[in-house]
């Protein structure tokens, strides 16, 4: 975000990532392949 002109906030970057993931999930549904959440394991969710 700091390299952008003007610099982007963390919220702006998070929004872009969220939209990219939604776009990828929609495309995966259209192609009949697993979505982005399919790669998330229970170990990754441990805080």
C-alpha positions in Angstrom: 0.0 0.0 0.0 2.8 2.4 0.7 4.2 2.0 -2.8 0.9 3.1 -4.4 0.4 6.7 -5.4 -1.4 7.9 -3.3 -0.6 5.4 -0.6 -3.4 2.9 0.2 -4.7 2.2 3.7 -4.8 -1.3 5.2 -8.6 -1.2 4.8 -8.3 -0.4 1.1 -5.9 -3.3 0.5 -8.2 -5.7 2.5 -11.1 -4.6 0.4 -9.2 -5.3 -2.8 -8.2 -8.7 -1.5 -11.8 -9.5 -0.5 -13.0 -8.5 -4.0 -10.3 -10.6 -5.7 -11.2 -13.7 -3.6 -14.9 -13.2 -4.4 -14.0 -13.0 -8.1 -11.9 -16.1 -7.9 -14.6 -18.0 -6.0 -17.2 -17.0 -8.6 -14.9 -18.2 -11.4 -14.2 -21.5 -9.6 -18.0 -22.1 -9.3 -18.4 -21.4 -13.0 -15.7 -23.9 -13.8 -16.8 -26.5 -11.2 -13.6 -26.5 -9.3 -12.9 -26.0 -5.5 -13.1 -22.4 -4.3 -10.4 -20.6 -2.3 -11.7 -21.9 1.1 -11.1 -25.5 0.0 -7.4 -25.0 0.7 -8.0 -23.8 4.3 -7.2 -26.5 6.8 -8.3 -26.6 10.5 -4.6 -26.0 11.5 -4.7 -22.6 9.7 -7.7 -21.5 11.8 -5.9 -21.9 15.2 -5.4 -18.5 16.8 
